Amino acid sequence: EATAMVVAASLPSPRELEPDSDLANILLAAGWPRELLDEALHVAYCESRNRFDAVGAGVYFGWLQIGGPGASPDWFAELGVPLAQAFDPLTNARMAYTIYQRAGGWTPWPNCVP
Protein backbone atom coordinates (compact mmCIF):
# COMPACT_ATOMS: atom_id res chain seq x y z
CA GLU A 1 0.00 0.00 0.00
CA ALA A 2 2.84 2.38 0.73
CA THR A 3 4.07 1.92 -2.84
CA ALA A 4 0.64 2.83 -4.19
CA MET A 5 0.68 6.04 -2.21
CA VAL A 6 4.10 6.98 -3.63
CA VAL A 7 2.92 6.24 -7.18
CA ALA A 8 -0.27 8.25 -6.70
CA ALA A 9 1.61 11.16 -5.17
CA SER A 10 3.97 11.39 -8.14
CA LEU A 11 1.15 11.71 -10.68
CA PRO A 12 -0.16 15.04 -11.89
CA SER A 13 -3.37 16.17 -10.30
CA PRO A 14 -6.38 15.25 -12.46
CA ARG A 15 -7.22 18.96 -12.48
CA GLU A 16 -3.90 19.62 -14.25
CA LEU A 17 -4.88 17.38 -17.15
CA GLU A 18 -6.97 18.44 -20.09
CA PRO A 19 -9.63 15.77 -20.57
CA ASP A 20 -9.56 15.85 -24.34
CA SER A 21 -5.80 15.59 -24.66
CA ASP A 22 -3.84 14.18 -21.72
CA LEU A 23 -6.48 11.69 -20.59
CA ALA A 24 -7.12 10.54 -24.15
CA ASN A 25 -3.37 10.14 -24.66
CA ILE A 26 -3.15 7.88 -21.60
CA LEU A 27 -5.91 5.71 -23.06
CA LEU A 28 -4.18 5.58 -26.45
CA ALA A 29 -0.87 4.64 -24.82
CA ALA A 30 -2.73 1.88 -22.95
CA GLY A 31 -3.92 0.40 -26.24
CA TRP A 32 -7.47 1.73 -26.43
CA PRO A 33 -8.57 2.28 -30.04
CA ARG A 34 -9.47 5.84 -31.05
CA GLU A 35 -13.07 4.89 -31.78
CA LEU A 36 -13.59 3.98 -28.09
CA LEU A 37 -11.93 7.04 -26.56
CA ASP A 38 -15.10 9.07 -25.97
CA GLU A 39 -16.81 6.09 -24.34
CA ALA A 40 -13.77 5.25 -22.20
CA LEU A 41 -13.44 8.88 -21.10
CA HIS A 42 -17.14 8.84 -20.17
CA VAL A 43 -16.70 5.69 -18.08
CA ALA A 44 -13.54 7.01 -16.38
CA TYR A 45 -15.26 10.26 -15.44
CA CYS A 46 -18.39 8.45 -14.28
CA GLU A 47 -16.41 5.97 -12.19
CA SER A 48 -13.82 8.24 -10.56
CA ARG A 49 -14.44 11.84 -11.67
CA ASN A 50 -11.01 11.40 -13.32
CA ARG A 51 -9.28 10.85 -9.99
CA PHE A 52 -6.38 8.43 -10.34
CA ASP A 53 -6.39 7.80 -6.58
CA ALA A 54 -10.09 6.91 -6.32
CA VAL A 55 -11.16 3.98 -4.14
CA GLY A 56 -14.76 2.81 -4.38
CA ALA A 57 -16.41 0.69 -1.68
CA GLY A 58 -12.92 -0.32 -0.53
CA VAL A 59 -12.58 -2.79 -3.41
CA TYR A 60 -12.48 -0.74 -6.66
CA PHE A 61 -9.28 1.10 -7.45
CA GLY A 62 -7.96 3.89 -9.60
CA TRP A 63 -9.11 5.92 -12.55
CA LEU A 64 -11.36 3.24 -14.09
CA GLN A 65 -12.26 1.59 -10.76
CA ILE A 66 -10.77 -1.86 -11.33
CA GLY A 67 -11.99 -4.53 -8.89
CA GLY A 68 -9.35 -5.70 -6.43
CA PRO A 69 -9.26 -7.86 -3.29
CA GLY A 70 -12.80 -8.31 -2.02
CA ALA A 71 -14.37 -7.67 -5.42
CA SER A 72 -15.63 -10.38 -7.73
CA PRO A 73 -13.64 -10.80 -9.82
CA ASP A 74 -10.39 -9.54 -8.33
CA TRP A 75 -8.87 -8.32 -11.61
CA PHE A 76 -5.49 -7.59 -10.03
CA ALA A 77 -5.13 -11.27 -9.08
CA GLU A 78 -6.70 -12.41 -12.37
CA LEU A 79 -4.31 -10.33 -14.51
CA GLY A 80 -1.27 -10.72 -12.25
CA VAL A 81 -0.93 -6.99 -11.57
CA PRO A 82 0.26 -5.90 -8.10
CA LEU A 83 -2.33 -3.86 -6.25
CA ALA A 84 0.42 -1.28 -5.65
CA GLN A 85 0.00 -0.31 -9.33
CA ALA A 86 -3.72 0.41 -8.98
CA PHE A 87 -3.28 4.17 -9.01
CA ASP A 88 -0.97 4.36 -12.01
CA PRO A 89 -3.32 5.66 -14.75
CA LEU A 90 -1.53 3.86 -17.59
CA THR A 91 -1.61 0.50 -15.79
CA ASN A 92 -5.23 1.09 -14.76
CA ALA A 93 -6.20 1.95 -18.36
CA ARG A 94 -4.38 -1.12 -19.73
CA MET A 95 -6.20 -3.34 -17.25
CA ALA A 96 -9.51 -1.72 -18.14
CA TYR A 97 -8.97 -2.38 -21.84
CA THR A 98 -8.16 -6.04 -21.16
CA ILE A 99 -11.32 -6.29 -19.06
CA TYR A 100 -13.33 -4.51 -21.76
CA GLN A 101 -12.05 -6.97 -24.39
CA ARG A 102 -12.74 -10.04 -22.26
CA ALA A 103 -16.27 -8.82 -21.50
CA GLY A 104 -16.94 -7.78 -25.08
CA GLY A 105 -18.05 -4.33 -23.93
CA TRP A 106 -18.88 -2.16 -20.96
CA THR A 107 -20.78 -4.67 -18.79
CA PRO A 108 -18.06 -4.67 -16.08
CA TRP A 109 -18.96 -0.99 -15.48
CA PRO A 110 -22.76 -1.40 -15.14
CA ASN A 111 -23.39 1.98 -13.54
CA CYS A 112 -21.47 3.90 -16.20
CA VAL A 113 -22.28 2.22 -19.50
CA PRO A 114 -21.94 4.90 -22.21
N, C-alpha and C positions, 0 to 999 in steps of 0.2 A: 504494500500500500504506500509506503514511503516513496518508492520509485514513481508511482503514479502521480503523486503530488508534485514531485520534481518535474516530471514531464509536463504536467498541466501548467505549472508555474512558468515554464519556459516558452509557452505558446503565446502568440499575440492574443489580446483580448478580442472576443468576437465583435465588439463594437469597432475595433480598428480595421476590420475586414469589410470590403465592399461585397455585398451578397452576389452581385452579378459577375464579379471577376474573381476575387480570391477564393471564395467558397466553391465556385464552379471549377476553378483550376485544381482545387484539391480533389474534387470528384473525378475530373479527367485524369489526374495523375494516379488515382486509385483504380482506373480501368473502366469507369462508367462511360457508356457511349453518349455522345452529344445529344441524341434524341431523347434520352432519359433525364437530362440535367434539370429541366424545370420541375419534373415530378420529384426527383431526388431532393432538390432544394426545398420543395414544399414539405416533404416528409421530415427532413432535418429540422426545419423551422418548427413544424408542428410538434415534433417529439421533444426538442430541447431548447427551442427559441434560439438556435444556433450557438448554444453554450457547449463548448468542448468538454467541460468539467461536470456536465449534468449527471445526476444519479436519480433514477426514478424507482420508487417503491423499494429501494435498497438492493434491487437486482438487475436494473437496466442501466447501462453505462455509456457515457460519451455522447457525442454529437448526434448519432443516429440511434441511440438507446438500444445497444446490443445486449441481449440477455446473458447474464453471467451466473455465478453460483447462486442457487435458489430459484432460478428461472427454469422454465421448461420450454425449449431445450436451453442448456448452458452452452451457448455458441463458442465461448472462449475455450472450454474443454473440447467441444466437438471439432473446432478448427485448429486446436493446438496453439492458441495465442495466449501468452501470459496476461493475466488480468491487469498487471502493471501497465500494459500498453493500451488500456481502455480509453484513455483520454487523449491519445495521439490521434488527431483528426484524420490523417492519412490511413493509419491502421484501421481506425473505426470505419472509414469509408470503404476500404478494401473488404473488410468483413461484411459490411452491409451489402456490397455488390455480390459477394459469394452467396449470401443468404437469399438475396433477391433472385439470383439465378436458380438456386436449388428449389425455391418455392414457385418459380415461374411467375413471379409478380410481387405485389405489395402485401399479400396476406399476412406476413409476419408483423406488419405495422397496422393492425386492424383499425386503430383509432385515427389514423392519419392517411388513409388511402387517398391518393390524388384523384 
